[in-house]
Structure formats: structure tokens, C-alpha cells
Amino acid sequence: MAKVSVDTLFELSEFFKFFGDTTRIRIIHILMSGEMSVNDIAEKLGLEQSVVSHQLRILRTANLVKPRRDGRKMFYALDDDHIGVIFETGLSHILHKKRGM
């Protein structure tokens, strides 16, 4: 395994904190199917648009999602394929553990 600095490990720890919220995980899960408007995300999650917008701001700050404006509407997508891989790997681990019980 490659040597990794303490600073880089700290950054990794901070990165994983963004996955520590159920609403943010649900948003990431929805966006795995493709770009979606804030209104559509809120509707699919059954949440207020303001709640979704707040969580999207956090995800955007962490570079986990990227915005696109079309007129007055904002659309969001996963920032890159790595985010989906991280989500799928974590989910696979959880499901593997559940099947083993």
C-alpha cells in the first residue's frame, strides 16, 4: 500500500463525513440515475425544497454534486463517477453483512 500523509488521511476523513447524513445519502442515491431538478429531488424524497437545497449546498461544497442552471431552475448531477462507486461499494458492504447474518 502506498504511503499516505496524515494530511491526506484527514482530508479523506472529512470527505466521508459528507456521507454521514441520511438525506444526503438519499439525494446521492437518486442522482445516480442522472441529473435532476431540485424540485424533482424534493418531490421524490417527500421533503421541502428548502431542506433539499440546503443539503445540495453541502454536497456541492464537498464537490460531490455539480449544479447546472437552466433559466430559473437548478439541476444537479453527481460530480463524477467516483461518487457512485463509493456509494455502491458502501451499499454492497452493508448488504453483504446483512446476508451473512
JOWO-V353532 format. One line per field, one symbol per residue. ss: DSSP state (@ for helix, = for strand, . for the rest). psi: psi as a letter, one per 20 degrees, with the letter a starting at -180 (. if undefined). Layout:
ss=???
psi=???
This chain:
ss=.....@@@@@@@@@@@@....@@@@@@@@@@....==@@@@@@@@...@@@@@@@@@@@@@...======..======..@@@@@@@@@@@@@@@@@@@@.
psi=pqppqhghhghgggghhijjpgghghggggihirqqqgghggghikrqhhgggghhgghghjkhqpqppnciqpqqrqgrhhghggghgggggghghhhi.
